[in-house]
Amino acid sequence: MLTARTLAEVQVYVSVTTVADDNLPATEPAPIVPGPNVVEGADAWTVTTTAGEITVPYVSEDAARKIGARFGLGVSELVDAAQWALVAAMYGRRALTADMAYTGGPDQDRTTVELNWEFAAEAVGEALKFLPEGAEVVPAEAIWSEMGKRAVAQSPELVYRSKLIDDLEHYRGTLDDFRALYGPSA
């Protein structure tokens, strides 16, 4: 059985393996509610998804929430480095589109803009976790999915430290600029 570090990582994994819908908005994971797709075990949830059954240890989710690591502590065993870079780019595109449409009007929800920039930055951070100290490129063994391998074959720079750092700075900086322009979130 597959194991995810957090509920948010389950969402990303299901998205990259089955859905890959660029139009879905960034959202916080829905609270887990026991039912036909979720079973509470002694020390973990078992979530039945279109990508198969995935276990999420309670302790892993709790630790990640306490320190603000949305996708989890440590390195992902489900989503490879190239997939994380692709996820970051997808959230970055969504963020830019939402940011460009946002005018600060009272009828607009800024959460979409902020969450997408945050998710983009955090997804890049997940890709960076695969880089060994001092390495300039993610090692080949950190890209195990067919999706990731195809992406790197088409765009080798996708998993270079310099590109990942540039992307991270761009996403964080643009979010900071957005918040500076419209003030802190309510």
Sequence and secondary structure as in RCSB ss.txt:
>XXXX:A:sequence
MLTARTLAEVQVYVSVTTVADDNLPATEPAPIVPGPNVVEGADAWTVTTTAGEITVPYVSEDAARKIGARFGLGV
SELVDAAQWALVAAMYGRRALTADMAYTGGPDQDRTTVELNWEFAAEAVGEALKFLPEGAEVVPAEAIWSEMGKR
AVAQSPELVYRSKLIDDLEHYRGTLDDFRALYGPSA
>XXXX:A:secstr
 EE SSHHHHHHHHIIIII  TTS          BTTEEE SSEEEEEETTEEEEEEHHHHHHHHHHT TT SS 
 SSS HHHHHHHHHHHHHHHHHHHHH    TT  THHHHHHHHHHHHHHHHHHTTS TT SB  GGG  SHHHHH
HHHH GGGGBHHHHHHHHHHHHHHHHHHHHHH S  
